[in-house]
């Protein structure tokens, strides 16, 4: 039986579900009202946190920046509780874009609320179309789980990625390490070494499901889930 991968709900699920399926997993799209956190963590073999709206700054004790206009308090509460419980139970986690930010906040980190006004980025982080358009490269830490998974796709320590975000990790949560960064210093990937599998990336690997460019990330989640 393929391992059951719980996916927190978001507006555009198709590429996430298909990426899990192609990588060999059974995608379970969650429902906030019908799937309590304890039951999910006790039942699933792995967790995928997808992209979406901003995380409310109140979750990491900051005043709200004017650029933060689209938040979902119910989703924040559910996903923070979900990933916290998953990490405590050592359930394998793959976190994407907003998911990476949620994971960092859940573990005690904070976020840059608006890259354009707070960082003055030298590279584009909001390239909306096409969804798999290459926006910039990231520098990957040699020997990291990300480096290991992506293998030959990492050329000269660099990996070309798409990008659709205006927030990013600021203060790194205790227990996490940075494994990729953009040329302007924006954090693009985190890992939690003490976990069996806990990887977060800031880009959208699910959008490359047809080319399978980043399928190794989903395959890594599935492989770890098989050991549950």
C-alpha positions as CSV (number, residue, x, y, z in Angstrom):
1,X,0.0,0.0,0.0
2,X,1.3,3.5,-0.8
3,X,2.0,5.6,2.3
4,X,-0.8,8.1,3.2
5,X,0.3,11.6,2.9
6,X,-1.9,14.3,4.6
7,X,-2.0,17.5,2.6
8,X,-3.3,20.7,4.4
9,X,-6.0,22.2,2.1
10,X,-5.3,25.3,-0.1
11,X,-6.9,27.0,-3.0
12,X,-5.1,25.1,-5.8
13,X,-4.6,21.4,-4.8
14,X,-4.1,19.7,-8.2
15,X,-0.3,19.9,-8.5
16,X,0.3,18.9,-4.9
17,X,-2.0,15.9,-5.1
18,X,-0.5,14.8,-8.4
19,X,3.1,15.2,-7.2
20,X,2.4,13.0,-4.2
21,X,0.7,10.4,-6.4
22,X,3.5,10.4,-9.0
23,X,6.1,10.0,-6.2
24,X,4.2,6.9,-5.0
25,X,2.1,8.2,-2.2
26,X,-1.6,8.2,-1.4
27,X,-2.8,11.9,-1.1
28,X,-5.2,12.7,1.7
29,X,-6.6,16.2,1.3
30,X,-7.5,17.4,4.8
31,X,-10.6,19.2,6.0
32,X,-10.2,21.7,8.8
33,X,-13.6,20.8,10.3
34,X,-13.6,17.1,9.8
35,X,-10.0,16.1,10.4
36,X,-8.7,17.0,13.9
37,X,-5.0,17.3,14.3
38,X,-4.5,14.4,16.7
39,X,-6.3,12.0,14.4
40,X,-4.4,13.2,11.3
41,X,-1.0,12.8,13.0
42,X,-1.9,9.5,14.4
43,X,-3.1,8.2,11.0
44,X,-0.9,9.7,8.3
45,X,2.5,8.5,7.2
46,X,3.7,11.9,6.2
47,X,2.6,15.6,6.0
48,X,2.7,18.1,3.2
49,X,2.1,21.8,4.0
50,X,1.3,23.8,0.8
51,X,1.6,27.4,-0.2
52,X,-1.1,30.1,0.3
53,X,-1.8,33.4,2.0
54,X,0.3,35.2,4.5
55,X,0.9,34.0,8.1
56,X,-0.6,36.5,10.5
57,X,2.3,38.4,12.2
58,X,0.6,38.1,15.5
59,X,1.6,34.5,15.4
60,X,5.3,35.6,15.8
61,X,4.6,38.7,18.0
62,X,5.1,41.4,15.4
63,X,3.0,44.4,14.5
64,X,1.3,43.9,11.1
65,X,3.1,45.5,8.1
66,X,0.8,47.4,5.7
67,X,1.6,44.8,2.9
68,X,0.1,42.0,5.0
69,X,-3.5,42.1,3.8
70,X,-4.6,38.5,3.2
71,X,-4.5,36.2,6.2
72,X,-6.6,33.2,7.3
73,X,-6.7,32.8,11.1
74,X,-8.4,29.4,11.0
75,X,-5.8,28.1,8.6
76,X,-2.9,29.5,10.6
77,X,-4.2,27.9,13.8
78,X,-4.8,24.5,12.2
79,X,-1.5,24.3,10.3
80,X,0.6,25.5,13.2
81,X,-1.0,22.9,15.4
82,X,-0.7,20.2,12.7
83,X,3.0,20.7,11.9
84,X,3.9,21.1,15.6
85,X,2.3,17.7,16.4
86,X,3.9,16.1,13.3
87,X,7.4,17.3,14.4
88,X,6.8,16.1,17.9
89,X,5.7,12.7,16.7
90,X,8.6,12.6,14.1
91,X,6.1,12.3,11.2
92,X,8.0,13.2,7.9
93,X,7.2,16.7,6.7
94,X,7.6,18.5,3.4
95,X,6.7,22.2,3.7
96,X,6.3,24.4,0.6
97,X,6.3,28.3,0.3
98,X,3.8,29.4,3.0
99,X,4.3,25.9,4.5
100,X,7.9,26.6,5.2
101,X,7.0,29.8,6.9
102,X,4.3,28.1,9.0
103,X,6.8,25.4,10.0
104,X,9.3,28.0,11.1
105,X,6.7,30.1,13.0
106,X,5.3,26.9,14.7
107,X,8.8,26.1,16.0
108,X,9.4,29.6,17.4
109,X,10.8,31.5,14.4
110,X,9.7,34.7,12.7
111,X,9.2,36.1,9.2
112,X,10.1,39.0,7.0
113,X,6.6,40.4,6.3
114,X,7.4,42.0,3.0
115,X,10.5,41.4,1.0
116,X,10.3,44.4,-1.4
117,X,10.1,46.9,1.4
118,X,12.1,45.2,4.1
119,X,14.9,43.6,2.1
120,X,15.0,45.5,-1.1
121,X,15.5,42.3,-3.1
122,X,18.0,42.1,-5.9
123,X,16.2,39.2,-7.5
124,X,12.6,38.6,-8.4
125,X,10.6,36.7,-5.8
126,X,7.1,37.2,-7.4
127,X,7.0,35.7,-10.9
128,X,3.5,34.5,-11.2
129,X,3.2,33.2,-14.8
130,X,3.8,30.7,-16.1
131,X,3.7,28.8,-12.8
132,X,7.0,27.0,-13.6
133,X,8.9,30.0,-14.8
134,X,12.5,30.2,-13.5
135,X,12.8,33.3,-11.3
136,X,16.3,32.9,-9.9
137,X,18.9,30.5,-8.6
138,X,19.4,29.4,-5.0
139,X,22.7,28.4,-3.4
140,X,22.4,24.9,-1.9
141,X,24.4,23.8,1.1
142,X,26.6,20.9,0.2
143,X,25.8,17.7,2.0
144,X,22.3,18.9,3.1
145,X,19.3,16.7,2.7
146,X,18.2,19.1,-0.1
147,X,21.5,18.7,-1.9
148,X,21.3,14.9,-1.4
149,X,17.8,14.7,-2.8
150,X,18.3,17.0,-5.8
151,X,21.6,15.3,-6.8
152,X,22.8,16.3,-10.3
153,X,20.2,19.0,-10.6
154,X,22.4,21.1,-8.3
155,X,25.1,22.5,-10.6
156,X,28.0,24.3,-9.1
157,X,26.1,24.5,-5.8
158,X,23.2,26.2,-7.5
159,X,19.6,25.2,-8.3
160,X,17.2,27.1,-10.6
161,X,13.8,27.7,-9.0
162,X,10.4,29.4,-9.6
163,X,9.2,32.0,-7.0
164,X,5.9,33.4,-5.9
165,X,6.2,35.0,-2.4
166,X,6.6,38.3,-0.7
167,X,7.3,36.9,2.8
168,X,10.3,34.8,4.0
169,X,12.0,33.3,7.0
170,X,13.6,36.0,9.3
171,X,14.6,34.5,12.6
172,X,15.3,30.8,12.2
173,X,13.6,28.5,14.7
174,X,15.7,26.6,17.1
175,X,16.6,23.2,15.7
176,X,16.5,24.2,12.1
177,X,19.4,25.0,9.7
178,X,19.4,27.0,6.4
179,X,20.1,24.8,3.4
180,X,19.5,27.2,0.5
181,X,19.5,31.0,0.0
182,X,18.7,33.4,-2.9
183,X,21.4,35.8,-4.1
184,X,19.9,38.6,-2.0
185,X,20.2,36.5,1.1
186,X,16.6,35.5,1.4
187,X,16.3,32.1,3.0
188,X,15.0,29.5,0.5
189,X,15.2,26.2,2.4
190,X,15.3,24.9,5.9
191,X,15.8,21.5,7.4
192,X,15.5,20.0,10.9
193,X,18.4,17.6,11.2
194,X,17.1,15.7,14.3
195,X,13.9,14.7,12.4
196,X,13.8,11.7,10.1
197,X,12.6,14.0,7.3
198,X,11.7,17.6,7.8
199,X,12.4,19.8,4.8
200,X,10.9,23.1,3.7
201,X,11.5,25.0,0.5
202,X,10.3,28.5,-0.4
203,X,9.7,27.9,-4.1
204,X,6.9,25.7,-5.7
205,X,8.3,22.3,-6.7
206,X,4.8,20.9,-7.3
207,X,4.4,23.2,-10.3
208,X,7.0,21.1,-12.1
209,X,5.1,17.8,-11.8
210,X,5.0,17.3,-15.6
211,X,8.7,17.7,-16.0
212,X,9.5,16.0,-12.7
213,X,12.3,18.5,-12.1
214,X,11.7,18.5,-8.3
215,X,10.0,15.1,-8.0
216,X,12.9,14.0,-5.8
217,X,11.6,16.2,-3.0
218,X,8.3,14.4,-2.9
219,X,10.0,11.0,-3.4
220,X,12.1,11.8,-0.3
221,X,9.0,12.5,1.7
222,X,7.4,9.2,0.5
223,X,10.5,7.2,1.2
224,X,10.6,8.6,4.8
225,X,6.9,7.9,5.2
226,X,7.4,4.3,4.3
227,X,9.5,3.9,7.4
228,X,6.6,5.0,9.7
